[in-house]
């Protein structure tokens, strides 16, 4: 049986970690089998070297126009997803690969490129938690999920980072058996995670987890501290103590942080108007929202519309 031909498309500001996490399990599979199960080529849109988000430049083998006949194509992207998703020439090439029977895989924001090309409609799409708000808004025809990865007939998606290792090993397992997949994980010193494992650890305190979940569900119409307490059958004083003990914060400050984080994601990941984003994050006054945003992120909302390596970051501390 000839080796499977894999195309790995690198888009500018891709994550170097995801490239290594994809190719290393493929290499180990070849090494353990003592024959080439997989051969891969690195691709770019124009054939030129591609700079990763870390600043490292990666040479590629060929431009996409000279690359055909792949059994699977992996699209690697991280920052600047809106720019990549608008590339119509890339959409056409990816649709052609799909018509010719290639499995298509979106890694991190590479899934946005596939979704923009209409190639993930109706599919579950594993999306990094930081990109979920924007993806859900932009691609309602897809089922965005906070799973680590998804594997379906003809389509793979992955939230990125270390989950690429889990997805690649699991995918190899679907092709060459669980024994080989387990052996690869052993050599890489990994405990392979199932696709539905949580991306980010939830708060250890179950009650705090319930409060934060209720806050997330009611961002567009924020609840008062007393309303939150009533919903959870707590006294306002106990709710205040819970936040002070577990987060060294208050319910109102944490609520504001969640609302600003949603606004930050929608500003960078979508082209929705600033006013609409402010309202969807629970701010009735655009002027108040703009003041808070500038205070937290150092620039006006209208100046924060790119998800790039030099854009402000919304920190999510464990």
Secondary structure, DSSP 8 states (H G I E B T S, - for coil): ---EEEEEEE-TT--HHHHHHHHHHHHHHHHHHTS-SEEEEEEESSSS-EE-TTS-EE--SEEGGG----SEEEEEE-S-HHHHHT-HHHHHHHHHHHHTT-EEEEEETHHHHHHHTT-STTSEEE--TTTHHHHHHH-TTSEEE-SSEEEETTEEEE--TTHHHHHHHHHHHHHH-HHHHHHHHHHTT-----TTS-SS---SSHHHHHHHHHHHHTSTT---HHHHHHHTT--HHHHHHHHHHHHSS-HHHHHHHHHHHHHHHHHHH----HHHHHHHTT-S-HHHHHHHHHHHHSS-GGG-----TTS-------
